Amino acid sequence: MLKDIEVCLVIYQRPQRLTEILEQLRVQTIQSFRVNIWNNSREKLDVSGFPEDRIKVIDSKENVGSQARWRLAKQTTGNPIIFFDDDEELESDFVEYHYNQYLKFGSECMLGWYTRTFNRESYWKSIGANYGQEVDYVGPGGMIMDREIFDKEPLSQNIPKPFKETESLYLGYLARMKYGMKMIKIEPKCKILVDGKNQWKNTDKERIFKELRKKGWRLLRDREHA
């Protein structure tokens, strides 16, 4: 039901954007959702602009990085779960659109607008996709999925050390290889603000990509050569 939708957000270097973000959530075309925030910033967050009974903040004593979003998801109770990042501006139908896509494609899919289909043995060698196409990777900055993997999979809460800074790649690997989930491209309902503060710039995604391939991560291109 609509009332069970969970929206998850990690705040780190942009606590000053929270007021704006909450306003964007406050004017969404549907309001039957709860907001969950993992605060990595160590600053006190002002959430007074959003209904108190629909928002929860977890203040982390240390910055656990972007893997915090999966720990946050585990602490929610509703389904499905929508993720976005603190450097994104949301359109007014962001929540409604993602929920409708979840209903359309089903609970066995990870759905998002930022995707990669790897056509070579490199993270940086990928091709685009059209709406509704299956892909190899869905980024969490504008993504909706079922909560099952967070409830059942211990590794989603304790990501192995080599993969902690690339938690979305690792989750995609688990989702496909262990849970048989599909990753699907949908349309963007947000836009990214470029401010140079993204943590992903310091991660070695190429190395992690190759490590996951060694662990047996099957890509769409493997089907063509099977």
Long-range contacts (C-beta under 8 A, 24 or more apart in sequence): 1-32, 2-30, 2-32, 2-33, 2-99, 3-32, 3-33, 3-78, 4-77, 4-78, 4-79, 4-80, 5-32, 5-33, 5-34, 5-78, 5-79, 5-80, 5-81, 5-82, 5-95, 5-99, 6-33, 6-34, 6-36, 6-73, 6-76, 6-77, 6-78, 6-79, 6-80, 6-81, 6-82, 6-147, 7-33, 7-34, 7-35, 7-36, 7-81, 7-82, 7-83, 7-84, 7-95, 8-36, 8-37, 8-38, 8-69, 8-72, 8-73, 8-76, 8-81, 8-82, 8-83, 9-35, 9-36, 9-37, 9-38, 9-69, 9-83, 9-84, 9-85, 9-86, 10-37, 10-38, 10-40, 10-66, 10-68, 10-69, 10-72, 10-85, 10-86, 11-37, 11-38, 11-39, 11-40, 11-41, 11-45, 11-86, 12-40, 12-41, 12-63, 12-86, 12-199, 13-41, 13-86, 13-197, 13-199, 14-86, 14-87, 14-195, 14-197, 15-39, 15-41, 15-43, 15-45, 17-86, 17-87, 18-45, 18-46, 18-47, 18-86, 19-46, 19-49, 20-89, 21-86, 21-90, 22-47, 22-49, 22-50, 22-55, 23-49, 24-89, 24-90, 24-92, 24-94, 25-50, 25-90, 25-95, 26-50, 27-92, 28-90, 28-92, 28-93, 28-94, 28-95, 28-96, 29-92, 29-93, 29-95, 29-96, 30-95, 30-96, 30-99, 33-78, 33-82, 33-95, 34-76, 34-78, 36-72, 36-73, 36-75, 36-76, 37-72, 38-68, 38-69, 38-71, 38-72, 40-64, 40-65, 40-68, 65-164, 65-165, 65-167, 65-199, 66-140, 66-165, 66-167, 66-168, 66-199, 66-200, 67-159, 67-164, 67-167, 69-140, 69-167, 70-150, 70-156, 70-157, 70-159, 70-167, 70-171, 71-157, 73-147, 73-150, 74-150, 74-151, 74-156, 74-157, 76-147, 78-147, 79-146, 79-147, 80-107, 80-144, 80-145, 80-146, 80-147, 81-144, 81-145, 81-146, 81-147, 81-150, 82-143, 82-144, 83-140, 83-141, 83-142, 83-143, 83-144, 84-140, 84-141, 84-142, 84-143, 84-190, 85-140, 85-141, 85-142, 85-192, 87-141, 87-192, 87-193, 87-194, 87-195, 87-197, 87-198, 88-141, 88-142, 88-190, 88-191, 88-192, 88-193, 89-190, 89-191, 89-193, 90-189, 90-190, 91-189, 91-190, 93-189, 94-142, 94-189, 94-190, 97-186, 97-187, 97-189, 98-142, 98-143, 98-144, 98-186, 98-189, 99-144, 101-144, 101-186, 102-144, 102-145, 102-146, 105-132, 105-182, 105-184, 107-146, 107-148, 108-146, 108-179, 108-180, 108-181, 108-182, 109-145, 109-181, 109-182, 109-183, 109-184, 110-138, 110-143, 110-144, 110-145, 110-172, 110-175, 110-181, 110-182, 110-183, 110-184, 111-138, 111-143, 111-144, 111-145, 111-183, 111-184, 111-186, 112-138, 112-139, 112-140, 112-141, 112-142, 112-143, 112-144, 112-183, 112-185, 112-186, 113-142, 113-185, 113-186, 113-187, 113-188, 113-189, 113-190, 114-138, 114-139, 114-141, 114-142, 114-188, 115-139, 115-183, 115-185, 117-219, 117-220, 117-221, 118-209, 118-219, 118-220, 118-221, 119-221, 121-210, 121-213, 122-206, 122-209, 123-169, 123-205, 123-206, 123-208, 123-209, 124-205, 124-206, 129-185, 130-185, 131-185, 131-186, 131-187, 132-184, 132-185, 132-186, 133-184, 133-185, 134-182, 134-183, 134-184, 134-185, 134-220, 135-183, 135-184, 135-185, 135-220, 136-172, 136-183, 136-219, 136-220, 137-168, 137-169, 137-172, 137-183, 138-168, 138-172, 138-183, 138-184, 138-185, 139-168, 140-168, 140-171, 141-190, 141-192, 142-188, 142-189, 142-190, 145-175, 145-181, 148-179, 149-174, 149-175, 149-179, 149-181, 153-178, 153-179, 162-208, 162-211, 163-208, 163-211, 163-212, 165-199, 165-202, 165-203, 165-204, 165-208, 166-203, 166-204, 166-205, 166-208, 169-205, 169-208, 169-209, 169-212, 170-208, 170-212, 173-212, 173-215, 173-217, 176-217, 176-218, 177-216, 177-217, 177-218
